[in-house]
Amino acid sequence: MSKSEQHAIRNSSGAGFIVIGIAGSLLHFAYPWSNQSPLVAPWAPVNESIWEHLKLGYWGMLLFSAVEFPLAGKRWNNYALSRIAAVLVQGVCIVAGFYVYTSLLGDNVL
């Protein structure tokens, strides 16, 4: 892989981090903004459980990957595998982060 391809992947990953963060933040409030619409519930968290927070990362990553793949993903080896791994790592980080902060604070503040 050339230096320019590595640079493109690094830039795309950085952009993905930002886009997924913004999408997740917006999705976090989509359910109340929709007046608790059942059409929004599968994509946006309906309460503060860990499961609901996993939806934020999953849908944000799926949206970003759907946009990124036609633009750049076809040129990268193992694109789909890397995105599947990213979703799994993201989920582990969300769950681990929850339990670490809960054990440190001694209480669930969600």
Secondary structure, 3 states (H helix, E strand, C coil): CCHHHHHHHHHHHHHHHHHHHHHHHHHHHHHHHCCCCCCCCCCCCCCCCHHHHHHHHHHHHHHHHHHHHHHCHHHCCCHHHHHHHHHHHHHHHHHHHHHHHHHHHCCCCC
